[in-house]
Amino acid sequence: MTKASSSFSLLPAQIAPAQTALLTWYAAEQRDLPWRVTSDPYAILVSEIMLQQTQVDRVLPKYQQFLALFPTLSDLAAAPTADVISAWVPLGYNSRAVRLQGIARQVIEEYNGHIPDTIDELLKLKGIGRYTAGAIACFAYRKQVATVDTNIRRVLHRIFLGLEHPEPKANEAQMLILAEEVLPEDEAYNWNQALMDLGATICTSNNPQCTRCPLQETCQAYTDMRQYSLFPSGTVLRQLRKVAEKKPSYQAQPFTSSNRYFRGRIVATLRSLPTNERISLALLGPKIKPEFCADDLPWLQQIIAGLVRDGLLDSAENGVRLP
């Protein structure tokens, strides 16, 4: 697999029609999302952290509530962590709330309360990766930068490189090179938003609506799928995915038996306690698992240790509580 951007052998005649088609579609079909009507870096940071591993429809109501409780970066940094965790529920992955507050505190301490506007500086914030750094630089500060999340990666791969199954034709680093190569001049904001919208609504992972796609005529994946069917569809893609995917030889663990499930139960139980009140593990165990017994104590201690490492719990000899 080649490493340079030129290895993709993309010509202007391939790139320009895709840019025009997607931007025209986005101008007419863009989703109405609250974080698109602000250039406040803090509000955009909140939205980006919330949207990690969580669907838009679940984030929408919580986003507004969270900003009402913590309207500024300073408010978030100064708040008790327990309040921040409580405000995050029920989005899940509560460690994101702790990480978001940690970013706010770092910005207050090291950047005088001003969220950086360059990718290099944003990457110095603990918990900020390349996608989030690019998103803040682009969406808050209108910087002409490319950024690649799951949707963008999938859409760009299909448009310019073809089907990602049974094997992707580019790795993570190469996809960023590709994203930079096809970025339209002075249109980074609209282009990145358009790619995400297309990936979320039409060019979906399992069931792409190719017949509705504005890029059908320029999409390499659509061309690839035509060799399997005269009417390319999500069915064809799902068949190709099955060929590529290795079936696990074990029975998947039910979510209600997973440690992630019990982590959520622990946090929910501690939220119901009076402020700063602790509960012993002996009392906590039966509250989160009715059949809890003495043999389960090492298991519970391991989960508690993980929650403490993630900043979600405060543990002492007399029990645990939210931080």
N, C-alpha and C positions, 0 to 999 in steps of 0.2 A: 504494500500500500504506500503510495507516494505521499510526501509530506508538504510539498509546496502548494500554494493556492493555484498556480498555473497547471497543476496536475489534473484539475477538474476539467480543463480544456473548455471552459465556458466562453462563448463569444458574445459580444454586445447584442447580436441578433437573438440570442437566447435569453439574455437577461432583461433587456428593455421591454419586450412585450409582457413578460410576467410582472414587472414593476408597474406598468401602466394598468394592466387588468386588475391587479390586487388593490392598488390605491383607489381606482375608480369604484370598485366594489365596496371598499371600506367607507368611502365618502357617503355612500347611500345606505349601507347596512350595519354600520358600527353599533355595538352594544352601548346602551346608556348606563354607564357605570360611574358611581360617585367620585372615585379617585381619578377620573378623567376630566373632571371639571375643576381641578385644583392643581396648582404648581407648588404647593407647600411640601417641602421635602419630608417633613415629619409625617404628614398624612399619607404620603406615598410609601414611606418606609413601613408604616403600620399595615397598609394594604398588602404590600409585597410579602411581609412575614406571615400575615394571615392566610394568604393565598397559597403558601407552600403546603402541598399535600391536602388541600381543602378546596372543595368546589365553590365556584362563585356564588351560587344561590345560598349556601350556608354562611358565607362570609358577609354578604350584604347587610343583614340586620345587625350583626355583631360589630361590624366596622363603625357604623354610626353610633352605637351605644358606647363603644370603647372610646371614641373620640369625644363623646359627651362627658365621660368620666375623667378622661385625661386629655384635655384639649391641646396641651402643648408638650413639647419635649421635657420641659422643666417639671411639669405636673407629673409626668410618668416617672421621671427619675426620682422624684421626692416621695412617691407613693409607697406605702408598705407593700412588700412583695406579695403578701397574702391577698391584698386587695386586687393586685394586678392579675394574679392567678384566678381569683373568683370572677373577675370581669371577663376573662378569656373563655370560661366555660359557656357553652358546650362544644367549642371548636375542636377539642382534642389536641394531642401533642402539646400538653401544657408547658413543656420545657421551652417552647417558642416564646411564651409570654415572659419567662425569666430572661431568655436571651434578648428579647426586644428591650426590656428594661435595662439590661446590662449595656446594650448599645447606647441607650439614652444617657446613662450615667457616664459612659466613656466620652461621649460627645460633649457633655457638660464639662467634664474634667480636662479633656485634652484639646478640645476645639472651641472652647468658649461658647458652647451651646449651638454652634453652627454646623449642621451636617455637611461634610465635605462635598465638593462638586466634581471631583475627578475620580476615575476608577482606581487609580493608585492609592489615593488617600482613603477612599471608601473601603478598600480591601484591608486597610489597617484596623478597621473596626472588628472586634471579636464577634464572629458569627455571621459576617457578611461574605458571601461568595461572589464569584465572577458574575453570575446572572443578576443577583440583587444589586451589585455595584453598578452594573450597566443599566439596569432598569431605573435606578435613582438618578444617575447621571443624565439619562435620556428623558425620562418622564417628568422629573422635577426641574432639571436645569437645561433641558432641550439640547443636550450635547449630541453631536453627530456620531453616535457610537452604536455598534451592533451588540446584541446580547442574545443568548440562546437558552431558553427554557425547554421543557418537554414538548410543548406544542410547536414552538418555533423550530426546534430540531427536526421534528417529524415532517412538518410542512416543507421546509427547505430541502430536506433529503428527497422527498417525493417529487417536488417540482423540478429540481435541477439534477439529481443523481439517480432517481428512480426508486423502485421498491426497496424498503429496508429489510425485507425478508426474502430468502432465509438468512441473509447476512448483510449488515449495514456496510455501505461502501466508504464510510468515513468515520473516524473516531471522534471523541469529544473535541480535541484540539483542532482537528481538521474542520469540524462543523463551524467552529468560531471563525476560522479563516474564510470558509465559504460565506458565512453571514456577513463578514466585512467586505467580501468581494462583491456581493450583490446588493449592498446597501445603497439605496437611491440618494443622490446628492440632495442635501437640505430637507430630506423627508424621513429622517430616522424615527421621529416620534410616531408619525402615522404608519410607517412601514412596520415597525415592531408591534404596534397595537394591532395592525391588520393581520399580521401573521398569527398572533395569538387568537384573534377572533375567528379566523378561518379554521385553525386547528381545533377550536372549542366547539364550533357549530357545524362545519361541513367536512373538513379533512380530519375526522376523528380517528382514533386509534383502531377501533375494531370494525366500524361500519361507515366508511367514508361515503358521502353523498356525491359521487362523482358527476352525476347528471346535473347537479345544481351548482357545480363549482365554476367560478369565473375564470379559473386557470386551466380548464380542461384541455384547451388547444395547445397550451405550452407545457403541460405537466408530463415529465418523463415517466412517472409511475403509471399514469393513465395509459400511456403508450405501451409500457411493459405489460400491463394487465390485459391489453387487447389480444395478446398472443394466447391467453387462456380462455377468453370469451369475447364474443362480439359485443357484449353488453357488460363492460367492467362494472363491478359493484363491490360492496363490502363482503359479499359472500366469497368472491375470489380471494380477497385479501385474507379473510379468516382461514381459508383453506391453506394458503401459503404460510400463514403463521403456525398452523398446526404441524406443518412439515418441519418448521424451524424449532419449535418448542419441544423440549425434552419433558416428558411426563414424570412427575416425581413418583418414586417407588414407595412413598409412605403416605399415610392418611393425614391430610392437613388437620392441624389442631384447631378445634372450635375456638372462636374468638373469646367466648365466655370462660375458657380455660387458659387463656394466654396471660402472660405477665402484664402486657399492656392493658388488658381489661382490669386486672386487679390494681394496677397503678392508678387508673382512673377512679376505681372504687375507693381507694385509700384517700385520694385528694378530695373526693366528694364527701367522704365521712368527716374528714378534718375541717372542711368548710362549714359543716353543720355545728361544730363546737363553738362555744363562746371564744371571743378573741383571746389569743395567747394561752388558752387552756390546752394542756397536754393529755394524751391518752397513752396508756401502756400498751405494749404489743400484745399482751395477754388479753386485753379487752378489745383491742382493735381487730385481732384475727377473726373472732366470731362475727363481727359486724360486716366484714367484707366477704367471708366465706363461712356459711352456716355450719358446715361439717368440719370446721377448723379443730385441730387437735395438737397436742404437744409436739408430735412429729413434724408438723408444718412450720414450726418456729424458725428453723434455719432458712427455709424458703422465704418466709416473710421478712426475715432480717436481710436477705439478699435484695429483695425488692426495695426495702426501705433504704438500703445503702445506695442503690441506684438513684432513687429519688433525691436523696441528700446530695449526691454528686451533681445532679442536674439543677440543684438550687431550688427544688420544689418542696423540700421538707427541712425542718430543723429537728435534730435528734439529740436527746440528752438521756441521762440515766433514768429520769422519772417519766420518760415517754417522748412522743413526737407531736409536732404541731406544724402548721403552715409557717413559713418564715415571716 
